[in-house]
Amino acid sequence: MGVSELSKKSYHELKDLGRKQRLVYDQLKIMEQMRPSAQDIADALGWPINSITGRLSELKKFGFVEKTGTKISRMGTTVGTLCTVDPADKKAMSLLDDE
């Protein structure tokens, strides 16, 4: 899938997400206030981390998830924190910026 195809898909509705993408998105939404990392989401879902990172990459490409910063993990390493995004809000903001 090329970049232009991905950008076209970035404004898909949430209902168009696959089952695992939706589960990851929903879990992130629930945990959003705690600034979760991919590992936090994996732990909450009981999935291996490699099942989460692929879904998060897809969700980022579609515009539903963004990295918000970093934090120190329980292992003492720096990890990225995540949040959900409504692509419709981003599109509306870009339209306002064009005015």
VMD Tcl script that draws the C-alpha trace (Angstrom):
set ca {
  {0.00 0.00 0.00}
  {1.56 3.31 -1.05}
  {1.70 6.50 0.95}
  {-0.99 8.19 -1.13}
  {-3.32 5.27 -0.53}
  {-2.64 5.48 3.20}
  {-3.35 9.19 3.25}
  {-6.67 8.53 1.51}
  {-7.53 6.00 4.22}
  {-6.59 8.37 7.04}
  {-10.13 9.68 7.34}
  {-11.82 6.31 7.57}
  {-14.47 6.01 10.19}
  {-13.64 3.93 13.24}
  {-16.18 1.34 12.16}
  {-13.93 0.52 9.19}
  {-11.09 -0.66 11.44}
  {-10.27 -4.35 11.74}
  {-11.22 -6.23 14.90}
  {-7.73 -6.14 16.45}
  {-7.16 -2.52 15.43}
  {-10.44 -1.60 17.10}
  {-9.59 -3.52 20.29}
  {-6.24 -1.72 20.55}
  {-7.87 1.67 19.81}
  {-10.61 1.07 22.40}
  {-8.10 -0.01 25.06}
  {-5.97 3.06 24.38}
  {-9.07 5.25 24.69}
  {-9.86 3.68 28.09}
  {-6.28 4.15 29.32}
  {-5.65 7.54 27.76}
  {-5.49 9.50 31.04}
  {-2.54 7.40 32.26}
  {-0.44 8.20 29.15}
  {-0.06 4.55 28.13}
  {2.79 3.02 26.18}
  {2.46 0.12 23.77}
  {3.56 -2.20 26.59}
  {0.85 -0.83 28.89}
  {-1.77 -1.61 26.24}
  {-0.29 -5.08 25.65}
  {-0.41 -5.80 29.39}
  {-4.01 -4.61 29.67}
  {-5.14 -6.76 26.73}
  {-2.98 -9.73 27.71}
  {-1.38 -9.77 24.25}
  {2.28 -10.03 23.28}
  {3.86 -6.65 22.54}
  {4.45 -7.52 18.86}
  {0.68 -7.89 18.41}
  {0.19 -4.36 19.70}
  {2.99 -2.52 17.88}
  {1.77 -3.57 14.45}
  {-1.78 -2.45 15.18}
  {-0.53 0.86 16.62}
  {1.55 1.48 13.49}
  {-1.53 0.93 11.34}
  {-3.63 3.20 13.54}
  {-0.96 5.92 13.33}
  {-0.92 5.68 9.53}
  {-4.71 6.00 9.45}
  {-4.54 9.04 11.75}
  {-6.27 7.52 14.79}
  {-3.27 7.43 17.16}
  {-0.41 9.83 17.88}
  {2.66 9.75 20.04}
  {2.24 12.31 22.83}
  {5.56 12.15 24.61}
  {7.72 9.81 26.62}
  {7.86 8.31 30.08}
  {10.03 5.90 32.02}
  {8.74 2.33 31.88}
  {8.69 -0.01 34.84}
  {11.88 -1.53 33.37}
  {13.58 1.88 33.58}
  {13.68 2.56 29.83}
  {12.22 5.55 28.00}
  {9.08 4.63 26.04}
  {6.68 6.62 23.89}
  {3.25 7.50 25.22}
  {0.16 7.48 23.03}
  {-3.24 9.09 22.62}
  {-6.23 8.65 20.35}
  {-7.05 11.18 17.65}
  {-10.22 11.88 15.72}
  {-9.06 12.36 12.10}
  {-12.15 14.47 11.43}
  {-10.92 16.96 14.04}
  {-7.51 17.16 12.35}
  {-9.16 17.73 8.98}
  {-11.37 20.48 10.43}
  {-8.34 22.16 12.03}
  {-6.43 22.12 8.74}
  {-9.40 23.73 7.01}
  {-9.43 26.49 9.65}
  {-5.69 27.01 9.18}
  {-6.27 27.54 5.43}
  {-8.67 30.43 6.04}
}
mol new
graphics top color blue
foreach p $ca { graphics top sphere $p radius 0.5 }
foreach p [lrange $ca 0 end-1] q [lrange $ca 1 end] { graphics top cylinder $p $q radius 0.2 }
display resetview
